Amino acid sequence: MLSAVSFSTATILYCLVSLAWCATVTYDFNITWLISNPDGAYERSTIGINGQWPLPAIRATVGDQVIVNVINQLGNETTSLHFHGIYLNGSPEMDGTAGVSQCIIPPGASFTYKFTVEQPGTYWYHSHAIGQYPDGLRGPLIVQDPASPFVDMYDEELVLTLSDWYHESMAVLIPSFLNVANPTGAEPIPDAALLNDAQNISVSVEPGKTYMIRIINMGAFAGQYLWFEDHSMTIIEVDGIYTEPAETEMLYISAAQRYSVLLTTKNDTSSNFAFVGSMDQDMFDHIPDGLNPNATGWLVYDKSEDLPPPVVLGNFYAFDDFTLVPYDGEALFENANNSITLNFMMGNLDNGVNYGFFNDVTYVAPVVPTLYTVLSAGNAADEVSIYGSNTNAFILEKDQVVEIVLNSGDPGKHPFHLHGHNFQVAARSGVDAGAYAGNVSLSQIPMRRDTVLVNPGGYVVLRFKANNPDKLRPKTVNVPADHFKVCADQSIPYFGNAAGNTKDLYDLTGENVSPQPIPDGFTARGIVALVFSCLSGFIGVAVIAWYGIGEIGAHDMAAARRAVIELTGGSS
């Protein structure tokens, strides 16, 4: 049975003022395979809900209780659902992160998510298991706000999703990505871009109206530029946080980010206008022949008029979201009680596979989901070590001001997301700025969101208040019986430390761990050279000897990636 979730004071007041009880909205989701062909180029198996794809939106109003009843009828895959950006105050067991807040849902099993939404804004839901959501298991989650400061500034609301699309399934792409034959970690290149999970879409509009457009990047990898020809946008929300209105001609939206914008149509109906979502090709290790990075739609004023082709752009000048100001004017949290530095990098382990690392640790899911360790560990729950060698656990105190300094040592762009909170973006560097040295001025009224883009070779400084205690130290959480049942049915332990040990919580014997580091002095150059020798048959020990002794730079790494691609026929 679920524990009672207390409403915030604001939510209670809203419900009383409206003279109505907040509603319970229920969704029954039967998750199955179906066939789709959204780009018109390739039919493939796709994950649908109730025989439908694109997936239905989850819609609620601030204060509503949301119930999602899931049945996994995929047959050959496990699954879960995460509600991206929803803080889930008091309900961490409903976060949907397999291996963290629950056991994975096996084929044939049922699972119920139940939570109260106390925050307005634009969100999305998606699988949080086995890298699965690019196979189609993702959709919008919209929380309406009758008290929005912008409610009187628009006539109608629209939802626009952006995504990249792959013709191969994740069951094929992920093993080839995390593979010794791909030592540089070259990500799979999408086959297409989509708008509302389609291409060449038409959006009927009326003259002289203002539309609020909720924009969600549900993609797996590619950030996207978005623009509406001969129309400007006014940003009023990012990731559920209202902002002071900010006008722009173009947005850059990384995977998992959301925006709400106001767009006012023209009074003249004699023309229709293209709008374009364009994948950021700077993120791709190579550009396949024939790749169209764009998905096009049209604002249709008059169906009898032509749909003009979009103008081809040679340069992109997107709005810098760091300049946004939150509508509530919240000032920078001062005097951080807890400062955490996370050094991010990509690198190889001794199996030759390329992984992502924070502070030289790559994540490996524990035997027991982390939340269940917290709940069963008693006084040891405050000991970081019991959560495993590969989880990068940190213990936070309630109401601490936490500062995260995230330094990226990777030459690519990366979005980072925090569950259960939004954060203030106090500082963000440009490209190749190196690690944060504490010598820059912090924004005094910083932009807030829950997903931030970190520039290549740069850093961000984030601050948030640890005010979601049941997510931080959930000692009062009552996990429903059906959640434990999916663990038991798969013989997954749900008591004890990261290894499932209950007698000695400090004994991690049997825990899940990563492969070992590569030997000292054998750098990425050596790994690349070793793979070359295996693939091509003519690169020998002498080449490994000279290529493996030095550090590899960005230029050499890019050359190495191209060589791997050529040797593997483009399969990397």
N, C-alpha and C positions, 0 to 999 in steps of 0.2 A: 504494500500500500504506500502511496506517495505521501511524503510529509507535506504539511500545509505550507503554502508559499504566501508570505505576507505581502500585501500590496504596499507600495510606497505611499506616502502621504498625498503626493500629487495625484496618484492613480485613484485613491479613495475619493478625493475631492472631485475629480473629474466624473467618477461614476455617480456620486451623489448629486452633483450639479445637473447632470444630464437626466436625472430622475429615472434612471434605468440601471439595471444590473449590467455589468460588463458581460459580454457574451462568451459562450464556449463555442469555438469553431473546431469542427472535427473533420479530418481527412483520412480516408481509408485508401492506402496505397498498396496495390498489388504490383510488385516489381517483377517485370518479365522482359524477355527478349522480343524484339520485333525487327523488321527490316525498314531501313530509311535510306534516302538518297538526297540529302539537303542541298548539295552543290550540283546535282544533276550529272555528276561524272562517275559515281561509283556507288552501287548498292552494297550495304554492309549491315551486319547485325548491330543493333543499337539497344540500349537499355531504356525501356519505356515504363510508364506507370498506367495501370488500368487499360492497357492496350493503346495508349496514346503517346505520341512524341511529335513535336516538342511537349515537354512536361507541363502540367497545370501549375499555375502560380498558387502559392500559399498566401492568403490575404487575411489580415486581422486588423483590429483597431487597438490603439493603446489601451491597456488594461484587460484585454481579452485573454482567456485561457485557450491555448492551442493544443489540440490532441492529434497526433499523427500515428495511426495504426498501420504498421508495416508488415507485409507478408513477403518473404523472399521466395519467389518462384523462378529464380534464374536457373536453377537446376545444377549449374556447374560452377557457380561463383558465390562467395560470401559477399556481404555488403554492410553498410551502416548509413545513417543520415546525419549530417552536421548542418546546423543552422547558422550560417556564416555571418558574424557580426552581432548576433543576439547574445547579450551578456549572461543570461540565465542565472541571475542573482538567486541564490538559494537552491538552484537545481543543477549542480554540475554533472549529475548522473545522466542528464539529458543532452549533453554536448555532442554526442555521436562520434567521438574520436576513438576508433578501434585501437585497443591496446593502452589507452589512457583513461577514458571514462566508461568504457564498456568492453565486453567481449564482442568479437565480430559476429554478425548474424549469419548462421549457416543456411544453406538451401533448405526450404521447407519450413523454416522457423518463423514465428511471429514475434513482434517487438513493438512496444508502445512508447512513444515520446509524449511527454505532457509537461507543459510549462506555461508561465504567464509572461506576456510581452509588456514591458513597462517603458519601452523606448520607441519613438517613431522613426520612420526612415526607410531606406532602400537597402534590401539585403538579398541573400540568395541561399538556397539549400543545395547540398550536394553530398555524394558519397564521400566518406572519409576513410576508405579502406582500399588497399591493394592498388592504389593509383587509378581507381576505376572511373571517376566522374567524366573524363574525356570520352568515354564510350556512350555518353548521353545522359547520365544520371545527375542532372543539375537543372535547377529552375528558379524563377524569381520568388522572393519572399518580401511582401510589401506590408508595412505597418502604417495605417492611416492615422492622422493626427488632427482631430477637429479643432485643436487649439493652435495649429501651426501659425507662426507669424506671417506666413505668405499665403494663407488660405484664400484671401480675397484678391490675390494678384493674378489668378489664372482662371480660365474657363473650363479647361478639361485636362485630364491626366492621361499620359501614355507611358508605356514601358518599352524600352529598347534594349535588347541584349546583344552583346558582341561576343564572339567566340572564334577560336581557331578550330579547325576540323581535320581529323586524320582518317584516311581510308583504312588503315590497319587498326586492329583492336589493340588495347593496352596489353592484352595477354601475349601479343607478338612483339610490340614495341618496347616494353619495359625490359624483358630479358635481353634484347639486342642492345639497349641503351646501357644497362648495367652489365657490361660484358668485357672480358679481357680484350676482345677485338675492337673495343672502343675506349682505349686508355685515356684519351683526352676529355672524355665526357661530352662529346658533341651531341647536343639534344636532337631528337627527331624533328624534322622540319614539317610544319603543318602542310596539308594539301590544299587547304582553302580557308577563307575567312567567311564568317556567317553573320547575318543580322537577323535577330529573332529566329535563329536556327534555320535560316533560308538565305537565298540570294535574290536580288532583283525584286525587292519588296516595295509595295506601294502603301503610303500612309495618307489617307484622305484627310485634308485639313480645310477649314473654312477661313475666309478672309477676315482680317481684323481681329482675330482671336489670339489669346495667349494660352499656350500649352505648357504644362509642367511635364517634362520628359524625364522619367527615371531611367538612368543608363547603368547597365551592369556588365562588366567584363567577366563572363563565365568561362573564359578560356583556360587551357591547361598551361600555356607557355607564353604566347605572344602578347606583349602590350600592343595597344592599338591607338592610332590617331583617329579622331572623329571630327568631322566638320559638315556643316549644312551650307551649301552654296548660296551666297547672297543673303544669308541670315546670320545674325549673331545670337549667342547664347548668354544667359545670365545665370551664373552658378549660385545656388541657394542652399545646397546640402552636399556634404561628402561623407560617405560611410555612416550615415545616420546622424551626423552633426550639422545643424543649421549654421550657415555662414552669412556674413555680411554680403550682400549682392556684389558679384564681380563679373564683369562682362568679358567675353572672349569670343574669338572666331574659331578656335580649335582646342580640343582637349586631347591630352594623352592619358590613357586609362590602362594601368597595368592589370595583369590578371588579378582578379578578386576585388578590385576597387569598384566603387559606385559613386555616381554623381546624380544630383537632380538639378535640372536647368529649366529656366523659363525661356521660351521661344515665342515671339510674337510674329504672326503671319502678316503678309502684305495685304493691302486693300484691293490690289489688282489681281484678277484671276486669269489673266491671259497666258500665263506661263506656269509650268511645273518646274521643280528644282531638285537636283540630285543631292543626296547626302551620302557620305562615304565613311566606312570603317576600313582603315588600312593597317595591316600588321607591320610592326616595327621590324624591318629586315636587318637592322643592326644587331639584333639578338641571334640571328641565324649564322651558323658556322659556314654555310655555303648557300647559294641561291639556286635551287634546281631549275633546270631549263623548263620554261613554260609556266612557272609559278605565277599566279595572279594573286598578289597580296591584298587585293581590295575586294570588299563586298559593297554593293551599291544599292541604295534605296531612293525613293522619290517622295518628296512632299507634293501631293497631288491636289492642286487647286481645281483643275478641270479635267475630267477623265477623257474628254474629247481632244485634248491637246497632246502633243508629243511628249515623250519622256526623254529629255536631252541627255546625251552622254556626259559623264562627269568630266570636269577639267582635270587634266593630268598635272600633278604637282611635282616639282623637282626638289622642293625643300619644305620642311615642316617646322612650324613655329608654334608650339603648343603652349598653353597657359602653365605657369609655374605654380603648382598647388601650394608650395611653401609660403606663398604670399597671402593665402587666404586668412581671413580673420573670423574666428567663431562668433556667431551672433550673440551669444551670452557674454562675450568679452572676458572670459575666464583668463586670469593672469597666470603667468608661468609659476608652477609650484616651486617654491624656494626650499633651500636646505634639504636636499635629498638625503634621506636616512640610510638608503641602501643603494650603492652604485655598483652595477654589474657591467663588466666589459665582455662583449662577445666578439671574438675575432673569427670572421667567416672566411672560409677558403674552400676550394675544391682540390682534391688530391687523390692519389692512388694508395691502396693498401696492398698487402703482399699477394693477393689473388689477382692483381693487375687491373682491378675494377676501379673506376673513378667515383668518388663519393663526395658529399658535402659535409663540412665540419664546422662546428662551433668549438673554439678553444681546443682544437686537435681531437675532438671527440665527434664521431658520427653516430647518429641516433639509431638504436636498435630497440624495437619494442620489447618490453619485459615479458616474462612468462605470465605474471599476474598484472592485469591492468592497474596503472598507477593509483587511480582513485580507490580501488579495492584494497591496495596496500595501505593507503592512508587510513581507511576505515577499520582495518584489522590489526594495525600495528601498535595501538595503545600509546604509551608514553614515548615509544621509539619513533612515532610518526614525524617528529621534528629532526630526525637524523637523516641527513642527505644520503648517506651511503646505502641505506636499505632500498633505495629506488633504482639501484643498478649502476653498472659501470658505464653504460652507453646511453643514459637518459638526460644528462646535463641538468639535474634537478637543482632548484634553488628554493630555500625556505623563506617566505615573506611574512612579516608581522602585519596584522590588521592596521590599516590607516597609515602605513608607512608611505612616504614619498619615495618611489623607486625610480632610479635613473638607469636607463640601458644605453650604453655606448656601443654601437654596432659598427665595427670596422670591416669593410669588405676588401679582401685581398684577391678578388676575382675580377677578370677583365670584362665581365658581363653585367648587365642590369639585373637586379633581383628585387622582387617585392617581398616584404616580410609582414606577417600578420600575427596579432596577439589575440588569443581567445579570452573572453570574459571581461574585456576592458577596451576602452579607446585610450589613446595616448596623445600627449602633447609632443609635437615635432619641434623641439627646441633649437635644433641646428641640423642642417644638411649640407654636405660639401658638394662641390662640383666633381668632375671626373678626375681620377688619379690624384686626389688630394692627399692620399695616405691616411694613416691612423689619426684619430682625434687627439689633439695635444692640449686641449683645454684653453686654447689661446684665441678663441673667437667669441664674439658677443652672442648671447643666446636671445632668441625672440622673446619679447616680454609679454606678448599676447599671441601665443603660438597656435598655429593650425592644429586641429585635432582630427584624428581619424583612426581606423583600426588596421589599415593596410598601407604601408609606405614603400615607395620605391627608393632603393639605395643605388646611387650611381656607381659605375665601374671604378674600382680602386678608391672608393670614397667612404664616407661615414655618415651616420645619423646619430643624433642624441635625442633620446625619447624620455619623457617623464610621465608617470601615471601614479594615481593613488591606489593603494592596495585596499580597495573598498568593496571587494566581492568576497567576503571571508569564507563563505561556504565553498567557493572554488579554491581558495588558498589553503584552508584547513577544514575540510568538510566533515567535522566530527559529529554533526547532527543529521547528516543525510540518511534518508531511509530509501535504499535502492529497491525498486519493485521486484517482485518474485520472478517475473518473466525475463528480467535482465540477467539474474543469476542462472536461470534455467538454460539460456543459450550457452552459458559457460559450461554448465554441467553436462549438457548434451554433447559437447565437443571434448569433454575431459580436460577442460582448461581450469586450473585452480583459480579461485577467487578469494583466497586468504593468504596472508603471509607476505614476505618481501618480494623483490623483483624476480627471484628464482623460485618462488612458491614455498620457501622454507618457513615454517611456523614455530619451530622449537627455538631456533637461534636466528633472530632476524638479521643479525650481522653476518651470517654465513650465506654467501652468494653462490655457493656451489650449485652448478646446473643452470646458471643464468644464461640468457641469450647475449652473446657478445659479437662484436664485429671481427672481421679478419684482422690479422696482425699488421702493424706498420711495416713498410718496406725497410730493408736494412739501411743503416746509416751510410750515407755517401752514394746511395743508389737513387738518383733523382728521377723526376718525371721524364727527363731525356732518356734515361736508361729503360724505363718502362715502355716508352714509345718505340725505342730501338728494338727492344725484345719482341714486341708485337710485329714490327716490320719484318724481323727475321723469320717469324713463324708464318706470316702471310705471304711474303714474297719469295722466300726460299733462297734468296741470294745475299741478304744482309747477314754478315757473319759476326763472329765473336770480336774481331778487330774493331768493327764499327760500333758495337755495343761498348767496347772499352773506351773509345774516345767520346762517344755521344753521352755516356752515362756519368761523366765525371763533373759536369758543370750544371749550374742552375739554368733553367729554361725560361726565357723571357716571353713577353706577350707575342712578339713578332715570330719567334721560333715556334711557339705553341700553335699559332695560327697556321704556320707552314706545316707543322706536324699534323694538324687536324686535316688539312687539305690532302696530305699524302695518304693518311689512313683512309680517307674517303675514296681516293683514287684506287687504292689497293683493294678495297672491299667492294668496289663497283658501286659506290654511292650508298651502301647500306648503313653507314654510320649516321 
